[in-house]
Amino acid sequence: MKNGEVLFLTQEEVIKAGALDMSIAVPTMEQVFSLHEKKDYVLPQKSVLRWGDLESESTKGRINCMPGSIGGNLNAIGIKWISSSPQNPFKYNLPRASAVIILNDPETLVPMAIMDGAAISASRTGANSGVASKYLAKKNSKTLGLIGAGVQNRTQLLAVNYAHPEIETIKIYDLYEERAAKFAQEMGASLDKDITVSKTPYEAVKGSDIFITATVTKTPIIKSDWIEPGVLYCHVGSHECEFETILKMDKRIVDDWSEIKHRGVESLAIMFNSGMIDDSYISAELGQVVNGVKKGRENDTETIYLNTVGMGIEDVALAIKVYKNAVEMGLGKKLSLWEKPFAV
């Protein structure tokens, strides 16, 4: 690419270049967490544009601004601008989430790519749980429970299935049974595995070695007496479980504790801000577990809770992989920022 030339990639091209391929996304996120623990990154705090208080995000929506720079052989710099509008699917037949990612040349800092960010965002969030399950789930995990039949649990399923191909039983629950049935049919066919629809959230959680909540609920779903020995609970949404559920866990693992506190909407952040817990309640950040600085799962009876808030360095890391694949595949449209810069 010439200086000042930008590669524009549509969502279809981003996917064709591997955005949803968990054999790319999961190892990339594992590398990100390792570099995060080594402090080989720059991560300004997430900025949130909204029209009211935190509650307004569930009605009007919000836009997150997530810049980041990640080192190692990823060497990626950029920003994700991602919106979430809860009414879009119902009022406008549009996705709830839409996003754009901009990548900058690591040497000149000139923009070099503009691409759809929705697929990358969903993929890297799922891949986070894939990495976590590798280190925090039982090695012989056979049963996966999912609560929420939206886009996010699709990539969660893809990632955990990649990390644990030995999983035999998959259960899905959603408030809308027809939505869960569609999820089961489509994802079951994609993975060539049977997926059963659970009648209640408890039914999805019961007997699961790993269970995941990826919902937009404002009322906690998961209760403390549902937690069984040896389970890994991946908490993807904001406030999806009772506080006692988290307190009951043997270990509490996060991606970036300072970012969770800054964002302020996750159950852990609410507990911290109310004085219910302090920093000592966090057992480890996931990068510390990946790099062996702190221990992950130590036995098959430990109960482990994972909460990830998401980091811009994850998006740019997967985006640079997609960009390089796209260049090799001849995908995208080249745009020029200038014919000749107006000032040098």
Buried (B, 14 or more C-beta within 10 A) or exposed (E): EEEBBBBEBEBEBBBBBBBBBBEBBBBBBBBBBBBBBEEBBEBEBBEBEBEEEBEEBBEBBBBBBBBBBBBBEBBBBBBBBBBBBBEBEEEEEEBBBBBBBBBBEBEEEBBBBBBBBBBBBBBBBBBBBBBBBBBBBBEEBBBBBBBBBBBBBBBBBBBBBBBBEEBEBBBBBBEEEEBBBBBBEEBBEEBEBEBBBBEEBBBBBBBBBBBBBBBBBEEBBBBBEBBBEBBBBBBBBBBBBBBEBBBBBBBBBBBBBEBBBEBBBBBBBBBBEEEEBEEEBBBBBBBBBBBEEBEBBEEEEBBBBBBBBBBBBBBBBBBBBBBBBBBEEEBBEEEEEEEEEEEE
